[in-house]
Amino acid sequence: MELKHIRWLISEGENESVEFKKKANHPEKIIREVVAFANTTGGHLFIGVSDDRRIAGLKYPEEEEFVLTKAIHELCRPSIEFEVETREFKDGKKILHYQIKEGQEKPYFAFLKKQHRYGKAYIRLKDRSIQASKEMREFLKERGKYEKPISYEETTSNLFKFLEKNTYITLSQYCEFSGLNKKLASKKLVSLALSGALKIEPREGEDLFVPLQ
């Protein structure tokens, strides 16, 4: 990638596909951004850039790269594909540019320690990485291999009547008016999202399920 393109990405600020970190001295926190990019559409992680878009630079970029790359390999599962390079600007300041590829084995998880059995999945929401809900994890896992037709039994029909008057529905709202328990309601909403009838919009509280026009 040309340096002018990198400057442009930095000038645009953090967003769904761009994240800044001043240093990589806490890699266990940074890998959630890596996982979020892999679970979404990929992205650019710049080490040596402040949140205010200022290019601070790195004194020892090789050491920073070693620490973070090691963490990505050890603490992200499944393995995430990425490229990393050191970029130097005219004033001599150096930064690291990690280009994270969109994953093909979603969902991806970040682990605090490599011996841990359970990690957390993250997805990108605007300029933040948030923990993926159970429904979003299931959607990521099954998307692309789902061909079941939409079932219009009473609870599903009532759902679409609700959405004729409302722009979205949450899992708790669906449980309340359908009478389904949380497990069944979750399964039905995810099935409808996989079939293309609904879209999941992730939120830090509850995901929103929005009808596709």
C-alpha positions in Angstrom: 0.0 0.0 0.0 1.3 3.4 -0.9 2.3 5.8 1.9 -0.1 8.5 0.6 -3.0 6.0 1.0 -1.9 5.2 4.5 -1.8 8.9 5.3 -5.4 9.2 3.9 -6.7 6.3 6.0 -5.2 7.9 9.1 -6.6 11.3 8.2 -10.1 9.8 8.0 -9.9 8.7 11.6 -11.1 5.5 13.3 -14.1 3.8 11.7 -15.5 0.3 11.0 -12.3 -0.7 9.2 -9.6 1.5 10.8 -8.2 1.4 14.4 -5.3 3.3 16.0 -3.1 2.3 18.9 -0.3 4.4 20.3 1.7 1.3 21.4 1.4 -2.4 21.5 2.5 -2.9 25.2 -0.9 -4.5 26.1 -1.4 -6.9 23.2 -4.1 -8.9 25.0 -6.3 -5.9 24.7 -5.4 -5.1 21.1 -6.3 -8.6 19.8 -10.0 -7.9 20.3 -9.6 -5.3 17.5 -7.9 -8.0 15.3 -10.7 -10.5 16.0 -13.4 -7.9 15.4 -11.9 -7.1 12.0 -11.7 -10.8 11.1 -15.3 -11.3 12.1 -16.5 -8.3 10.1 -15.0 -7.3 6.8 -11.3 -6.9 7.6 -9.5 -3.7 8.5 -6.4 -1.7 9.1 -4.7 -1.6 12.5 -2.1 1.2 12.9 0.4 1.0 15.9 2.1 4.3 16.6 -0.9 6.5 15.9 -2.9 8.3 18.6 -6.7 8.4 18.8 -6.6 12.0 17.6 -4.9 10.9 14.3 -1.5 12.2 15.3 1.4 10.0 14.1 3.4 9.5 17.3 5.7 6.9 15.9 7.4 4.0 17.6 10.9 4.0 19.1 11.4 0.3 18.7 8.9 -0.9 16.0 10.6 -4.4 15.7 9.9 -5.1 19.4 6.3 -3.9 19.1 5.8 -6.1 16.1 7.2 -9.1 17.8 5.0 -8.7 20.8 1.7 -8.1 18.9 2.3 -10.7 16.2 3.1 -13.3 18.8 -0.2 -12.4 20.6 -2.2 -12.7 17.4 -0.8 -16.1 16.7 -1.2 -17.4 20.2 -4.4 -15.7 21.4 -6.7 -15.6 18.4 -8.6 -18.7 17.3 -9.0 -19.9 14.6 -5.9 -18.5 13.0 -6.3 -15.1 11.5 -4.7 -14.1 8.2 -2.9 -10.8 8.2 0.0 -8.8 6.8 2.2 -6.4 8.7 4.8 -3.9 7.6 6.8 -1.1 9.1 6.2 2.3 7.4 8.5 5.3 7.8 7.5 8.9 7.1 9.6 11.7 5.9 10.2 13.0 9.4 11.7 9.6 10.4 8.7 8.5 12.4 7.9 4.8 12.1 4.6 3.0 12.5 3.3 -0.5 12.1 0.5 -1.3 9.7 -1.4 -4.5 10.2 -3.8 -5.4 7.5 -6.3 -7.9 8.9 -8.2 -10.1 6.4 -11.8 -10.9 6.7 -12.0 -14.4 8.1 -13.4 -17.5 6.3 -14.0 -19.5 9.5 -16.1 -17.2 11.6 -16.6 -16.6 14.4 -13.1 -15.8 15.7 -12.3 -15.5 19.4 -9.8 -13.6 21.5 -8.3 -15.4 24.5 -6.6 -13.8 27.5 -4.1 -16.7 27.7 -3.2 -19.3 25.2 -4.0 -22.2 27.6 -7.6 -20.9 28.1 -10.4 -23.0 26.6 -12.9 -20.2 26.2 -12.5 -16.8 24.5 -14.7 -13.9 23.5 -15.8 -13.1 20.0 -15.8 -9.4 18.9 -17.3 -7.6 15.9 -16.8 -4.1 14.6 -19.5 -1.4 15.3 -18.5 1.9 13.7 -15.2 2.8 15.4 -15.4 0.3 18.3 -15.0 -3.4 18.8 -17.9 -4.9 20.8 -18.5 -8.4 22.1 -20.6 -10.4 19.8 -23.9 -11.7 21.2 -24.8 -15.4 21.1 -27.1 -14.7 18.2 -24.4 -12.9 16.2 -22.0 -15.7 16.9 -24.4 -18.3 15.6 -25.2 -16.1 12.5 -21.5 -15.8 11.7 -21.0 -19.5 12.1 -23.9 -20.6 9.9 -24.0 -17.8 7.3 -23.4 -19.0 3.7 -24.6 -22.5 4.3 -28.2 -21.9 5.2 -30.9 -22.7 2.7 -34.0 -23.4 4.8 -37.2 -21.6 3.7 -38.9 -19.1 5.9 -41.5 -20.7 8.1 -44.7 -18.5 8.5 -46.3 -20.2 11.5 -48.2 -18.0 14.0 -45.3 -16.6 15.9 -43.4 -15.7 12.7 -46.5 -14.1 11.2 -47.0 -12.1 14.4 -43.3 -11.0 14.2 -43.7 -9.5 10.8 -47.0 -7.8 11.8 -45.0 -6.2 14.7 -42.3 -5.1 12.3 -44.9 -3.4 10.0 -45.3 -0.9 12.9 -41.8 -0.9 14.3 -38.4 -0.5 12.7 -36.8 -3.3 14.7 -37.3 -5.9 17.3 -35.0 -7.2 20.1 -34.8 -10.7 21.5 -36.4 -9.7 24.7 -39.3 -8.0 22.9 -39.8 -11.1 20.8 -39.9 -13.4 23.8 -42.4 -11.1 25.5 -45.1 -11.0 22.8 -44.5 -14.5 21.3 -44.5 -16.4 24.5 -41.4 -18.3 23.4 -38.6 -19.0 25.8 -35.3 -17.2 25.1 -33.6 -20.2 23.5 -36.4 -20.8 20.9 -36.9 -17.1 20.2 -33.2 -16.7 19.7 -33.1 -19.7 17.3 -36.0 -18.3 15.3 -34.6 -14.8 14.9 -31.2 -16.2 13.8 -32.9 -18.5 11.3 -34.8 -15.6 9.8 -31.6 -13.6 9.6 -29.8 -16.5 7.9 -32.7 -16.9 5.4 -32.4 -13.2 4.5 -35.7 -12.0 6.0 -34.0 -10.0 8.8 -30.8 -8.2 9.3 -28.9 -8.3 12.6 -27.6 -4.9 13.7 -25.2 -5.5 16.6 -25.5 -3.3 19.7 -23.7 -3.4 23.1 -27.0 -4.0 24.9 -29.3 -6.1 22.7 -28.9 -6.7 19.0 -31.6 -5.2 16.7 -33.3 -7.4 14.2 -34.4 -5.3 11.3 -36.6 -6.4 8.3 -35.0 -6.4 4.9 -37.0 -4.5 2.4 
